[in-house]
Protein backbone atom coordinates (compact mmCIF):
# COMPACT_ATOMS: atom_id res chain seq x y z
CA UNK A 1 0.00 0.00 0.00
CA UNK A 2 1.24 3.44 -0.82
CA UNK A 3 1.63 6.04 1.86
CA UNK A 4 -1.35 8.27 2.44
CA UNK A 5 -1.11 11.95 1.53
CA UNK A 6 -3.21 14.93 2.53
CA UNK A 7 -4.71 15.08 -0.97
CA UNK A 8 -5.77 11.42 -0.77
CA UNK A 9 -7.38 11.95 2.65
CA UNK A 10 -9.24 15.06 1.45
CA UNK A 11 -10.55 13.21 -1.62
CA UNK A 12 -11.68 10.24 0.46
CA UNK A 13 -13.50 12.47 2.96
CA UNK A 14 -15.24 14.40 0.17
CA UNK A 15 -16.26 11.11 -1.45
CA UNK A 16 -17.62 9.91 1.89
CA UNK A 17 -19.66 13.08 2.31
CA UNK A 18 -21.01 12.61 -1.22
CA UNK A 19 -22.03 9.01 -0.46
CA UNK A 20 -23.74 9.99 2.79
CA UNK A 21 -25.69 12.74 0.99
CA UNK A 22 -27.33 10.06 -1.21
CA UNK A 23 -28.85 8.30 1.81
CA UNK A 24 -32.45 9.14 2.71
CA UNK A 25 -33.00 11.72 5.41
CA UNK A 26 -33.72 10.47 8.92
CA UNK A 27 -37.23 11.28 10.08
CA UNK A 28 -38.65 11.41 13.57
CA UNK A 29 -40.36 8.22 14.76
CA UNK A 30 -44.07 8.22 14.04
CA UNK A 31 -43.74 10.50 11.02
CA UNK A 32 -46.21 9.66 8.30
CA UNK A 33 -48.06 11.28 5.45
CA UNK A 34 -51.85 10.96 5.28
CA UNK A 35 -52.07 12.20 1.71
CA UNK A 36 -52.51 9.55 -0.97
CA UNK A 37 -49.81 9.14 -3.61
CA UNK A 38 -50.65 10.97 -6.81
CA UNK A 39 -50.31 8.84 -9.90
CA UNK A 40 -49.28 10.87 -12.92
CA UNK A 41 -50.79 9.97 -16.24
CA UNK A 42 -48.77 10.02 -19.45
CA UNK A 43 -50.25 13.40 -20.43
CA UNK A 44 -49.11 14.86 -17.09
CA UNK A 45 -45.57 13.59 -17.56
CA UNK A 46 -45.20 14.98 -21.09
CA UNK A 47 -45.11 18.59 -19.94
CA UNK A 48 -42.91 17.95 -16.89
CA UNK A 49 -39.18 18.47 -16.92
CA UNK A 50 -37.33 15.21 -16.28
CA UNK A 51 -35.79 14.71 -12.87
CA UNK A 52 -32.34 13.24 -12.97
CA UNK A 53 -31.64 10.70 -10.27
CA UNK A 54 -28.16 10.17 -8.90
CA UNK A 55 -26.97 6.59 -9.14
CA UNK A 56 -26.92 4.73 -5.87
CA UNK A 57 -23.48 4.21 -4.33
CA UNK A 58 -21.95 0.77 -4.69
CA UNK A 59 -21.23 -1.38 -1.63
CA UNK A 60 -17.52 -0.64 -2.05
CA UNK A 61 -18.16 3.10 -1.99
CA UNK A 62 -20.27 2.73 1.14
CA UNK A 63 -17.52 0.70 2.85
CA UNK A 64 -14.88 3.31 1.97
CA UNK A 65 -17.20 6.09 3.20
CA UNK A 66 -17.76 4.31 6.52
CA UNK A 67 -14.01 3.80 6.89
CA UNK A 68 -13.36 7.49 6.23
CA UNK A 69 -16.05 8.49 8.73
CA UNK A 70 -14.25 6.45 11.39
CA UNK A 71 -11.11 8.52 10.86
CA UNK A 72 -12.89 11.46 12.46
CA UNK A 73 -12.88 9.73 15.86
CA UNK A 74 -9.11 10.31 16.02
CA UNK A 75 -9.75 14.06 16.21
CA UNK A 76 -11.15 16.40 18.82
CA UNK A 77 -14.88 17.00 18.58
CA UNK A 78 -14.54 20.52 17.16
CA UNK A 79 -11.81 19.53 14.71
CA UNK A 80 -13.87 16.57 13.50
CA UNK A 81 -16.84 18.89 12.96
CA UNK A 82 -14.62 21.31 11.04
CA UNK A 83 -13.22 18.54 8.80
CA UNK A 84 -16.68 17.13 8.10
CA UNK A 85 -18.10 20.56 7.24
CA UNK A 86 -15.24 21.13 4.79
CA UNK A 87 -15.77 17.65 3.30
CA UNK A 88 -19.37 18.72 2.64
CA UNK A 89 -17.99 21.82 0.89
CA UNK A 90 -19.38 24.26 3.40
CA UNK A 91 -17.88 27.74 2.87
CA UNK A 92 -15.45 29.04 5.46
CA UNK A 93 -17.65 31.88 6.70
CA UNK A 94 -20.48 29.69 8.10
CA UNK A 95 -17.90 27.34 9.60
CA UNK A 96 -16.20 30.24 11.38
CA UNK A 97 -19.55 31.52 12.67
CA UNK A 98 -20.56 28.08 13.91
CA UNK A 99 -17.28 27.33 15.67
CA UNK A 100 -16.60 30.89 16.82
CA UNK A 101 -13.10 31.11 15.34
CA UNK A 102 -11.36 33.24 12.74
CA UNK A 103 -10.76 32.16 9.14
CA UNK A 104 -7.02 31.75 9.69
CA UNK A 105 -7.56 29.65 12.81
CA UNK A 106 -10.13 27.48 11.03
CA UNK A 107 -7.76 26.87 8.13
CA UNK A 108 -4.84 26.08 10.45
CA UNK A 109 -6.93 23.64 12.52
CA UNK A 110 -8.31 22.00 9.36
CA UNK A 111 -4.80 21.47 7.92
CA UNK A 112 -3.62 20.11 11.29
CA UNK A 113 -6.57 17.68 11.52
CA UNK A 114 -5.94 16.39 7.99
CA UNK A 115 -2.24 15.98 8.84
CA UNK A 116 -3.13 14.04 12.00
CA UNK A 117 -5.26 11.64 9.96
CA UNK A 118 -2.41 11.20 7.45
CA UNK A 119 0.07 10.45 10.24
CA UNK A 120 -2.27 7.86 11.79
CA UNK A 121 -3.03 6.20 8.44
CA UNK A 122 0.70 5.93 7.70
CA UNK A 123 1.23 4.21 11.06
CA UNK A 124 3.22 7.01 12.62
CA UNK A 125 2.85 8.23 16.18
CA UNK A 126 1.80 11.88 16.43
CA UNK A 127 4.14 13.65 18.88
CA UNK A 128 2.21 15.42 21.60
CA UNK A 129 4.84 18.05 22.38
CA UNK A 130 5.33 19.33 18.84
CA UNK A 131 3.66 22.32 17.25
CA UNK A 132 0.86 22.22 14.70
CA UNK A 133 3.24 23.49 12.02
CA UNK A 134 5.66 20.62 12.69
CA UNK A 135 2.91 18.02 12.20
CA UNK A 136 1.55 19.80 9.10
CA UNK A 137 4.97 20.19 7.49
CA UNK A 138 5.88 16.52 8.04
CA UNK A 139 2.66 15.16 6.45
CA UNK A 140 3.06 14.17 2.76
CA UNK A 141 1.10 16.57 0.57
CA UNK A 142 0.71 14.70 -2.74
CA UNK A 143 1.73 11.43 -4.33
CA UNK A 144 4.56 12.98 -6.37
N, C-alpha and C positions, 0 to 999 in steps of 0.2 A: 504494500500500500504506500502510496506517495504521502509525503508530509502535507498536512493541512496548511492552508494559507488563509489570510483574512478575506481575500476575495472569494475563496471557496465557501467559507463559513457564511459570508453575507448572502451569497447566491442560494445556499441551502436554506437559510432562514426565510428569505423572500419566497422561495418555492413552497416552504411549509405554510407560510401565511396564505399563499394563493390556494393551496389545497384545503386549508381549513375554511376559507371563504366559500368554497363550493358546498360545504355541509349545510343542511337545513338549520334554520335558527331554532334555538331552544325556546319553548313556550312554557308558560306557567302550568302546573298541573290543573286539570279541570277545564282547560281552555277548549272551547268548541265553537263551531259556527252553525247557527240554526238555519241559515239560508240554504236553499237547495242549489246544487250545481247547475249552472246554465249551460245547456248544450247548444253550441253554435251550429247553425246549418251551413251548407256550402255557400249560399248566397251571402251570409254574414262574413264568412272567412275571405271572400274574394276582395272585399274592400279594406280588409285589415292589413296592416304592415306585418311582415313576418317577424316573429321573435326568435332570435338566435339563442340556442341553448349551448352552454359550455359543456364540453365532454366531461364525463365523470372521471375522477382521478383513478388511476390503476392501483391495485393493491401494493405494488412496489412504491409508488409515490406516497401512498398513505403511510407505509412503514418508515420511509425516509423522513416524512413530516413529523411523525411521532418521535423519531429519534432526535431530530433537531429540536423539538419542543422540550425534550428532556435535558438538553444542554443548558437551558435557562435556569435549572435548579442549582447550577454551580455558581450563580451570581447572586448578589444582594437583591432584595425584592424590588427596589427602585431601579436598579440597573437592568434587571430582567424586564421590567415594564418598559423602560426606555428602548431596549433592543427590540422588543416585540412591536412597539409602536413604529419604529423605523422600518422593521421588516414589512409592516403593513403600509409602508410609504406615507405615513403621516408627516405633514410638514413640521419643521422645527418649531415654529411659533406656538402651535397648540401643545406640543410636547413640553416646551418651556413653561407655559402657563400651568399645565397640569402638575408638573413636578416642582414648580417654584424655583427654577434655576435659570441662569443666563444661557444664551446660545453657545458661548464658548465652553462653559462648564458642561453643558449637555453633550456637545461634540467630543470633548475630552473623555467624559465618562463612557460614551458609546464606543469610542476607539479602544479604551481600556477594557471594556467588557468583551468586545470581539477578540482582543488579544488574549484575554484570560481563557476564552473558549478554545482558541487555537493552541495555546500552551497545553491545556488539558487533553485535547484531542491528539496532540503529538506525544503524549506521555511524559511531559516535563512537569516538574514541580514548580509552582508559582512561588517565588520568594516573597515572604511577607514583609520584609524590611526594606524592600526596594521601592523606588518611586514609580508612579504611573508611566512616566516617560521611558523608564528603563524597560518595563514590560512591553510597552507599545513598540519600542524600537527593536526589540529582540524577536518580535513575532514576524514570521515570513509574510510578505505582502502579496506576492503573486507567484505563480508557478514557473517563472522564468529562470 
